Amino acid sequence: MAPVSIELVDKLFDQRAGFCIRAEWGYVSAMLGGGHICQFVSNAHPDVNPLWRPPWQTIDPYSYRVGEDEAKFGPPPDGALLSGIVGHSLSFDHFGPPSNEETAAGLSTHGEGPAAPWKIHRQLEGERAGVEYGAALPVSQIDFRRTLRVDPQRPVIYCEEKAHNLSAADRPISWNEHVTVGPPFLICDDTLVDMPATRAKAIDASYGDEMVIVPDSCFEWPNAPAQSGGLLDLRETPDGRYCRYTAQLLDPALDIAFIAVSSPSIGLLLLYVFRRADFPWVGNWQERFYHENPPWGGTTFCRGIEFSSTPFAIPKRDTISRGPLFEEATYRWLPAKSQVAVRFLALLLEIPSDFRGVERISFGGEMIHIHEHKSQRIVTQAVDTSFLAGDSTEL
């Protein structure tokens, strides 16, 4: 068995520094500017990175300068975030724009996490090698750490994140794993998105003039009411020009939940598995050539499937003021001088060209079983099934 190797790369992506963890099956890479997981590639599909690469040249987000970089990346509060966003980013400790007062004080969209400089704290050896890296968040007074480990033989990532509140005050926070996929993995009339969601709600009319979905409407996933009449199947990825955002509540009866993105024509499934108690919400965001302001330029095609503590990307003050949605909390607490941890798995799996998407997942022994939508077929992968319970080897 070939050993797992860890490479520190000065010019990993758009001349930005990061690291790459290589294994027998392929590799995963992450940026130090903002912490984004930017590549997850298997040797079976060496030219297909499911994670989104923006069509603009990115920079490390902490180097964004108001005035100087606004023409390219847009003004605050989005500019710093969009200057460096790639693939699977983190929205922390809020999800959405800051308030007007916070913007004036220098905060940017989706919190300090995706715009901060991250550093490597340690490289982890052993059979499941990996990297612990993280960022100090001075405004929120939180030390954030992420540990990525990989299976040496199979395309499986084990991730644990820890947030340590350094202050003497309890803090309400949003914790959002902003997974975004793009071409060549994202394909119109081919790519399917699945999750064990129940109730859902569309964002309000302020989001855009061509939302397609009835603003503020409540519905049962995946069938959203269209403004033109009828229902839209949100599992699908249609052609056209549009923007969408809906918030989905994951089934409260589940202990373990998932998001699944399958591209049958490529033969590849991207699957994230996590504890439903950590992330009860999923944001379904679609951008297809709609936004024309910088840096979007009317040329961006991507889809975010964001498992989260929080349903909507709005200022934290509004999230707290609105309270629960569908009787589910919309933020979580990080107690004073305390640490909270979450865990999730990310997997790449081979699927047939006529794959219909994911109906559900189950575990048996040391295997995860992916049950196909409206089919008897099952795709399986060996995993450490104890990891999400938190009782596997300490990361």
SVG drawing of the C-alpha trace seen along z (x, -y; Angstrom):
<svg xmlns="http://www.w3.org/2000/svg" viewBox="-50 -53 56 59">
<polyline fill="none" stroke="black" stroke-width="0.4" points="0.0,0.0 1.4,-3.4 1.8,-5.8 -0.2,-9.0 1.9,-12.1 1.4,-15.7 2.8,-18.4 3.0,-22.1 2.4,-24.0 3.4,-27.7 1.3,-28.0 -1.5,-25.6 -4.3,-27.5 -4.2,-31.0 -0.7,-31.5 -2.1,-31.0 -0.5,-28.8 -2.0,-25.6 -1.4,-21.9 -2.2,-18.7 -2.8,-15.3 -2.1,-12.5 -3.2,-8.9 -3.4,-5.8 -6.9,-6.8 -6.2,-10.5 -5.9,-13.7 -7.6,-16.5 -6.2,-20.1 -7.0,-23.1 -6.1,-26.8 -4.5,-28.7 -6.1,-31.9 -9.7,-31.3 -9.2,-27.6 -11.3,-26.5 -11.1,-22.9 -10.5,-23.4 -9.8,-20.0 -11.2,-16.5 -10.0,-14.3 -9.9,-10.6 -7.5,-8.8 -10.6,-7.2 -11.6,-10.7 -8.3,-12.7 -9.8,-15.6 -12.9,-16.1 -12.8,-18.2 -16.4,-18.4 -15.6,-21.4 -16.3,-24.8 -13.5,-26.9 -14.7,-30.5 -14.3,-31.8 -12.3,-34.8 -8.7,-34.9 -8.9,-34.7 -6.6,-36.1 -6.1,-35.4 -9.1,-37.1 -7.3,-38.8 -5.3,-40.7 -8.5,-42.3 -8.4,-46.1 -11.5,-48.3 -11.3,-50.7 -8.4,-49.1 -10.0,-45.7 -13.7,-46.7 -13.8,-46.9 -12.7,-43.3 -14.4,-41.6 -17.2,-44.1 -17.5,-46.3 -17.9,-45.3 -19.3,-43.3 -19.1,-40.7 -15.9,-41.7 -13.4,-40.1 -15.4,-36.8 -15.7,-36.7 -12.0,-37.6 -10.9,-34.3 -13.9,-31.9 -13.2,-28.4 -15.0,-25.0 -16.0,-24.0 -15.7,-27.1 -16.7,-27.7 -19.2,-30.3 -18.4,-31.1 -19.3,-32.6 -22.2,-34.0 -23.9,-33.0 -24.8,-35.9 -23.9,-39.5 -22.9,-41.5 -25.2,-44.2 -24.7,-47.8 -22.8,-48.7 -20.6,-45.5 -19.9,-46.3 -18.8,-49.8 -16.6,-48.2 -14.9,-46.0 -16.7,-42.6 -17.4,-40.8 -20.0,-38.3 -20.1,-34.8 -18.0,-35.8 -14.3,-35.9 -13.6,-32.3 -13.6,-32.3 -11.6,-35.6 -8.9,-34.9 -5.4,-33.7 -5.2,-30.0 -2.1,-28.2 -1.0,-24.6 -0.8,-23.5 0.4,-20.0 0.9,-17.2 -0.6,-13.9 1.1,-10.6 -0.1,-7.1 -2.4,-5.0 -4.9,-7.9 -2.6,-10.8 -3.7,-14.4 -3.4,-18.0 -4.7,-20.1 -5.0,-23.7 -7.1,-26.7 -7.5,-30.4 -7.7,-32.8 -10.8,-34.9 -10.1,-38.1 -13.5,-39.8 -15.5,-36.8 -12.7,-35.7 -12.8,-32.1 -9.9,-29.8 -11.1,-27.6 -9.4,-24.3 -10.1,-21.8 -8.5,-18.4 -8.5,-16.6 -7.5,-13.0 -7.8,-10.6 -8.3,-6.9 -5.1,-5.7 -6.9,-3.4 -10.4,-4.8 -11.6,-8.3 -12.9,-9.1 -12.1,-12.3 -12.6,-12.4 -13.1,-15.9 -13.4,-17.2 -13.8,-20.9 -13.4,-22.6 -14.4,-26.0 -12.9,-27.3 -14.6,-30.3 -11.8,-32.3 -14.2,-34.9 -16.0,-34.9 -19.4,-35.3 -21.7,-32.7 -21.9,-33.4 -24.7,-32.7 -23.1,-31.4 -23.9,-30.1 -21.8,-27.2 -22.2,-26.5 -20.3,-24.1 -20.6,-26.0 -20.0,-23.1 -20.2,-24.5 -19.8,-22.4 -19.2,-23.5 -18.3,-22.4 -17.2,-19.9 -18.9,-18.0 -22.0,-20.2 -23.9,-19.5 -27.3,-20.8 -30.0,-18.2 -27.7,-15.6 -26.5,-16.5 -28.9,-15.5 -28.9,-16.8 -30.4,-14.7 -30.8,-15.1 -33.2,-13.7 -35.2,-16.9 -38.8,-17.5 -40.1,-21.0 -38.5,-23.9 -38.8,-27.6 -37.7,-29.9 -35.9,-33.2 -37.8,-36.4 -38.2,-38.6 -35.2,-40.8 -32.9,-38.0 -33.4,-38.7 -35.7,-39.5 -35.5,-36.1 -35.8,-33.7 -38.1,-31.4 -39.5,-30.0 -42.3,-31.9 -40.6,-34.1 -41.2,-33.2 -43.1,-30.1 -43.1,-27.0 -43.2,-23.6 -42.1,-19.9 -38.7,-19.1 -38.0,-18.8 -41.1,-20.2 -41.0,-24.1 -43.8,-26.3 -42.8,-28.1 -43.7,-31.7 -44.9,-30.6 -47.1,-27.9 -46.6,-24.3 -43.8,-22.7 -40.0,-22.7 -38.1,-19.6 -35.1,-21.0 -33.2,-17.8 -32.5,-18.7 -30.1,-21.2 -31.9,-22.8 -30.5,-24.9 -31.3,-28.6 -30.5,-31.8 -31.7,-32.0 -30.8,-32.3 -32.3,-30.4 -32.0,-29.9 -34.1,-27.6 -33.6,-26.4 -34.4,-22.8 -35.1,-21.2 -33.5,-17.8 -35.7,-15.0 -35.8,-15.4 -36.1,-11.6 -32.6,-11.0 -29.4,-10.9 -27.2,-10.8 -28.0,-13.0 -26.3,-13.6 -26.1,-15.7 -25.5,-13.9 -24.6,-15.3 -24.4,-12.8 -23.4,-13.3 -24.3,-10.1 -22.9,-11.0 -19.5,-11.3 -20.1,-8.4 -19.3,-10.2 -21.1,-10.8 -20.0,-13.4 -21.4,-12.5 -21.1,-14.3 -22.4,-12.5 -22.8,-14.3 -24.7,-14.3 -28.1,-15.9 -27.9,-17.5 -24.8,-19.5 -26.4,-20.5 -30.2,-20.4 -30.4,-22.7 -29.3,-22.6 -29.2,-25.6 -29.7,-25.0 -28.1,-27.8 -28.0,-27.9 -26.3,-30.6 -26.6,-30.2 -25.4,-33.3 -27.7,-35.6 -25.4,-38.0 -23.6,-40.3 -21.9,-42.6 -18.2,-42.0 -16.9,-39.4 -19.7,-37.3 -19.8,-38.8 -22.8,-36.9 -20.6,-33.9 -20.8,-31.9 -22.4,-28.5 -22.3,-26.8 -24.5,-25.2 -24.1,-25.3 -25.4,-22.5 -24.6,-24.0 -25.2,-21.9 -25.6,-24.3 -26.9,-25.3 -28.7,-28.2 -31.2,-28.2 -30.8,-31.7 -27.9,-33.9 -29.0,-37.0 -27.4,-39.2 -26.9,-37.4 -29.1,-39.9 -32.0,-39.0 -31.4,-35.3 -31.7,-35.6 -34.7,-38.0 -36.7,-35.7 -36.3,-32.7 -37.1,-29.1 -38.3,-28.1 -40.5,-25.0 -40.0,-24.6 -36.2,-24.1 -33.5,-26.3 -31.7,-28.5 -28.4,-29.1 -26.4,-27.4 -24.6,-28.5 -20.9,-28.4 -20.6,-28.6 -18.0,-30.8 -14.5,-29.4 -15.7,-26.2 -15.0,-24.1 -17.6,-22.6 -16.7,-20.0 -18.5,-18.7 -17.5,-15.9 -18.4,-14.9 -17.3,-12.5 -16.8,-13.3 -16.7,-10.5 -16.3,-10.1 -18.1,-7.0 -18.4,-5.4 -21.9,-5.3 -23.5,-3.9 -24.5,-6.2 -28.2,-5.6 -27.9,-6.4 -31.1,-8.1 -29.7,-9.8 -29.7,-8.9 -32.8,-7.9 -31.2,-7.2 -28.1,-5.9 -27.5,-3.2 -24.7,-1.6 -23.8,2.0 -20.6,3.3 -17.8,1.1 -19.7,0.2 -21.9,-2.7 -24.7,-1.7 -26.0,-4.3 -29.5,-3.4 -30.5,-4.6 -33.6,-6.7 -36.5,-4.5 -34.3,-1.5 -33.0,1.6 -29.4,0.8 -27.0,0.1 -23.5,-1.5 -21.2,-0.6 -18.0,-1.9 -15.9,-0.9 -15.7,-3.6 -15.0,-4.0 -18.6,-3.9 -17.6,-4.9 -16.2,-8.3 -19.5,-10.2 -20.3,-8.9 -17.1,-10.5 -15.8,-7.3 -13.1,-6.5 -9.4,-7.4 -8.9,-10.9 -8.1,-13.3"/>
</svg>
